[in-house]
Amino acid sequence: MLSYRHSFHAGNHADVIKHLVQVAILDYLLQKDKPFCYHDSHAGAGLYSLLGEQAQKTSEYQTGIGKLWQYQAQSPVLQHYIELVKQLNPDGELAFYPGSPKIAALMLRATDSIQASELHPSDYPILASQFVRRRHSRIENMDAWAGFKAMLPPLHKRGLVLIDPPYELKTEYQDVVHGLSLAYSRFPQATYAIWYPVIERAAVEAFISALVGTGIKDMLRIEYCPLPDSSGFGMTGSGMLVVNPPYTLADTMRTALTELSPLLSPQGDFSVHQLVAE
Ligand code: SAM
């Protein structure tokens, strides 16, 4: 049963941190002339209306992009991320927010490839319609893990794989651990970015331990929490576990989060640290 719709949550603080890390990694991959592949395992709808009924019902974007989009940042990656959002809102009103595949489409060169899987019967056609004219794209109405088997390794031997499930079911945490091992065995050169929510601290640490337990080397953990830990009160923050991070990523994110954290919340806190050595 797929009840999760990202349109209720688009642009919230968790999207901000996720997409900031995505932009930082893509910026790095774009420095080389050689084409690369972006793979999005849980792609969502790609583009979200923030004035629509679903976003307005929760107003979650006001915890994230709503506080930021007019800000002039010092951090280059933070400014680049804000510029991407502005590109979709040229009239000076925050009406649209880009999902992860749209961010990739805005940033990548025509020679880079984009592949994505999205299972939801309503979100998939919205996503696919945005890629009909793009060459080097493959957008499948497919389960994420089947998508890894069908599409990895890609033609290009460099890339970013974003793993961003809704974690609605407890089993999804274990699915991510298995999914990462599967994808890594097929495409070990790629950078992997796994998003996770912070809801209950002990459960987060158990998940992180399970990811470390895969034996995969070179993992960086980036976490941003606008609220202090609590249990039973919903998501207080989120993080990204990055495998094979660009060597610049830790410093880039420390600088960006030092600037971002007080903008989003006076109680905000972040951490960036190497979890497993190269
Ligand atoms: N990555 C998107 C972004 O940042 O804009 C948001 C993705 S949202 C958090 C998770 C998506 O995964 C939902 O659109 C949901 O329909 C989809 N989904 C859930 N289970 C899936 C599965 N097994 N395979 C592929 N997609 C799945």
Boltz pocket constraint, residues with backbone or C-beta under 6 A from the ligand:
constraints:
  - pocket:
      binder: B
      contacts: [[A, 2], [A, 4], [A, 5], [A, 6], [A, 18], [A, 41], [A, 42], [A, 43], [A, 44], [A, 45], [A, 46], [A, 98], [A, 99], [A, 100], [A, 101], [A, 117], [A, 118], [A, 119], [A, 120], [A, 123], [A, 142], [A, 143], [A, 144], [A, 145], [A, 164], [A, 165], [A, 166]]
      max_distance: 6.0
